[in-house]
Amino acid sequence: MLVRLLSSLIKILLLLVSLVLVVSIGLNWYFTHAFQIAVVVRMRGAKKEELYRIRPLAYDQIPTVFRKAIISTEDRRFWWDPGIDPVGIARSFIVDVEQDGYVEGGSTITQQLVDNTLLDQDKTLTRKIRQAFYAIGLYDTMNKREIFTRYTNLIYYGNGAYGLYNASLTYFGVSPSALNDGELTMLAGIPNDPYGDDPLRSFSDARERQQIVLHNMFDNGVINSSEARKIFDEPIHLINPKNKGRGT
């Protein structure tokens, strides 16, 4: 009896493994032949860069602290997740059911890149499913560095600024390489709520958001508590809206 049960379980396991393998091969073929998702994302990203006059940065031009801040805040499992975060999706789905409607949430960096290049802004469950489906395809056909770089160059930072370079000029009047870690972590907090966390509108709100970003970095193990305090104490030189120069 036990031998028969084990034999049945092994057969079921082999069947499931075979099914996963077939689905994986099928998805890879679809996203590299029928719908070349990486090609489409690059093409639409380039159009958006032209439309909004975005100056794109290469991965190595994105400051390390900013990378750590964004990943710790937006998608801390980014480097090893398969384009989607099952835990985040499950949490979002539960909230959707409890609130009897669609609630935005649980989106990885890869999913947000899909949002910015492939999807409209309708808040529907169908769109969320498409977002996850495309994110898996993008994960399968584009490396993580490129995904992160394109996300950073296309995300909206408020005040008409798309991309890290443009946002740095908009809020601080200089390129990202000239910013200190305090200014970079403040910028990293803006995309979640570009209006609410706009430092030119409400510096105190932006500082509160910066504290959250630093806490996320500490919680993610990329900085310690003394480093977090040191970064928060660094001077923030916002642009002067009147003369477009750096403040004090």
C-alpha positions in Angstrom: 0.0 0.0 0.0 2.8 2.4 1.0 4.8 1.5 -2.2 1.8 2.2 -4.4 1.1 5.5 -2.7 4.8 6.6 -3.1 4.6 5.5 -6.7 1.5 7.6 -7.3 3.1 10.6 -5.6 6.2 10.3 -7.8 4.1 10.1 -10.9 2.1 13.2 -9.9 5.4 15.1 -9.1 6.9 14.1 -12.5 3.7 15.3 -14.2 3.8 18.6 -12.5 7.5 19.1 -13.3 6.8 18.2 -17.0 3.8 20.7 -17.0 6.0 23.5 -15.6 8.7 22.7 -18.1 6.2 22.8 -21.0 4.7 26.1 -19.9 8.1 27.6 -19.4 9.2 26.6 -22.9 5.9 27.8 -24.3 6.2 31.2 -22.6 9.8 31.7 -23.7 8.8 30.9 -27.3 5.8 33.3 -27.1 7.8 36.2 -25.7 10.8 35.7 -28.1 8.9 35.0 -31.3 5.1 35.7 -31.3 5.4 38.8 -29.1 8.9 40.0 -28.6 8.3 41.8 -25.4 11.8 43.1 -24.8 11.9 44.6 -28.2 8.6 46.3 -27.7 9.6 47.7 -24.2 12.8 49.1 -25.6 11.0 50.7 -28.6 8.2 52.3 -26.5 10.7 53.4 -23.8 12.7 55.2 -26.5 9.6 56.9 -27.7 8.7 58.0 -24.2 12.3 59.3 -23.7 11.9 61.4 -26.9 8.4 62.6 -25.9 9.4 63.8 -22.5 13.0 64.8 -23.4 14.4 62.3 -20.9 18.1 62.0 -20.6 18.7 58.3 -20.0 21.4 57.0 -17.7 23.4 53.8 -18.0 23.3 51.4 -15.1 26.7 52.4 -13.8 25.7 56.1 -13.9 22.9 55.5 -11.4 24.4 56.2 -7.9 24.8 53.1 -5.7 22.9 54.6 -2.8 19.9 55.4 -5.1 19.9 51.8 -6.4 19.8 50.5 -2.9 17.1 52.9 -1.8 14.8 52.1 -4.7 15.2 48.4 -4.4 14.7 48.4 -0.6 11.6 50.6 -1.0 9.9 49.4 -4.2 11.0 45.7 -4.6 13.5 44.3 -2.2 13.4 40.8 -3.8 14.1 42.4 -7.2 17.3 40.6 -8.0 15.9 37.1 -7.6 12.1 37.4 -8.1 10.7 36.1 -11.5 9.3 39.5 -12.5 6.4 39.2 -10.0 6.3 38.9 -6.3 3.8 36.1 -5.3 3.7 37.3 -1.7 2.9 40.9 -2.8 0.3 39.7 -5.3 -1.4 37.5 -2.8 -1.5 40.3 -0.3 -2.9 42.7 -2.9 -5.5 40.1 -4.0 -6.7 39.7 -0.4 -7.1 43.4 -0.1 -9.0 43.5 -3.4 -11.5 40.9 -2.2 -11.9 42.5 1.2 -12.6 45.9 -0.3 -14.7 44.5 -3.2 -12.7 46.2 -5.9 -9.3 46.8 -7.5 -6.5 48.1 -5.3 -3.1 49.0 -6.8 -0.3 47.2 -5.0 2.1 44.3 -5.0 3.9 45.6 -8.1 7.5 44.7 -8.6 10.0 47.0 -10.4 9.5 44.8 -13.5 5.7 45.2 -13.3 6.1 48.9 -13.0 8.3 49.0 -16.1 5.5 47.0 -17.9 3.0 49.7 -16.7 5.2 52.5 -18.1 5.6 51.0 -21.5 2.9 48.5 -22.3 -0.4 49.2 -20.4 -2.9 51.9 -20.1 -3.9 53.3 -16.7 -7.2 51.5 -16.2 -7.5 50.1 -12.7 -9.0 46.7 -13.4 -8.2 43.1 -12.3 -7.8 42.1 -15.9 -5.0 44.8 -16.3 -3.3 43.4 -13.2 -3.3 39.9 -14.6 -1.9 41.2 -17.9 0.7 43.2 -16.0 1.9 40.0 -14.2 1.9 38.0 -17.4 4.0 40.5 -19.2 6.4 40.9 -16.3 7.1 37.2 -16.3 7.8 37.5 -20.0 10.1 40.5 -19.5 12.0 38.7 -16.8 12.6 35.8 -19.2 13.9 38.0 -22.0 15.6 41.0 -20.4 18.4 41.0 -17.8 17.8 42.6 -14.4 20.3 45.4 -14.9 18.5 46.6 -18.0 15.1 46.3 -16.4 16.2 48.4 -13.4 17.9 51.0 -15.7 14.9 51.4 -17.9 12.6 51.6 -14.9 14.8 54.4 -13.4 14.9 56.3 -16.6 11.1 56.2 -17.2 9.5 56.4 -13.8 7.6 59.7 -13.0 9.0 62.0 -10.3 6.5 64.8 -10.4 6.7 68.3 -11.7 6.9 67.0 -15.3 10.1 65.1 -14.6 10.5 61.6 -16.0 13.6 59.7 -15.2 16.3 60.1 -12.5 18.5 62.6 -14.5 15.6 64.9 -15.2 14.3 64.7 -11.7 17.7 65.6 -10.3 17.7 68.7 -12.4 14.1 69.6 -11.5 14.6 69.4 -7.8 18.3 70.1 -7.2 19.5 71.8 -10.4 22.4 69.3 -10.9 23.0 65.9 -12.3 22.6 62.8 -10.0 26.4 62.4 -9.7 26.5 65.7 -7.9 24.0 64.8 -5.3 24.8 63.7 -1.8 23.2 60.5 -0.3 20.6 62.5 1.6 19.4 64.1 -1.7 19.5 60.8 -3.5 17.4 59.0 -0.8 14.9 61.9 -0.9 14.6 61.4 -4.7 14.1 57.7 -4.3 11.0 58.3 -2.1 9.2 60.5 -4.7 7.9 58.0 -7.3 5.5 56.4 -4.8 3.5 59.6 -4.6 5.0 62.3 -6.8 2.6 65.0 -5.6 2.4 64.1 -1.9 6.2 63.7 -1.5 7.2 66.6 -3.7 9.9 68.5 -1.7 9.2 71.8 -3.5 5.5 71.6 -2.3 6.1 70.2 1.2 9.6 69.7 2.4 8.4 68.2 5.7 6.3 65.5 3.8 9.4 64.7 1.6 11.5 64.4 4.7 9.0 62.0 6.3 9.1 59.9 3.1 12.9 60.0 3.2 12.9 58.6 6.7 10.7 55.7 5.4 13.2 55.0 2.6 16.1 55.0 5.1 14.2 52.7 7.4 13.5 50.3 4.4 17.2 50.4 3.6 18.1 49.6 7.2 15.5 46.8 7.4 16.8 45.4 4.1 20.3 45.3 5.6 22.0 47.6 3.1 22.8 50.3 5.7 23.2 50.3 9.5 21.5 52.7 11.9 24.4 55.1 12.2 24.6 55.3 8.4 20.9 56.0 8.2 21.2 58.9 10.7 24.3 60.3 8.9 22.5 60.2 5.5 19.4 61.9 7.0 21.5 64.6 8.6 23.1 65.5 5.3 22.1 69.0 3.9 19.4 69.1 1.2 20.0 71.7 -1.4 16.7 72.1 -3.2 16.6 74.2 -6.3 15.4 77.8 -5.8 12.3 78.1 -8.0 12.9 81.8 -8.6 16.4 81.7 -10.0 16.7 77.9 -10.7 19.8 77.8 -8.6 20.8 75.5 -5.7 19.5 76.5 -2.3 21.4 76.4 0.9 
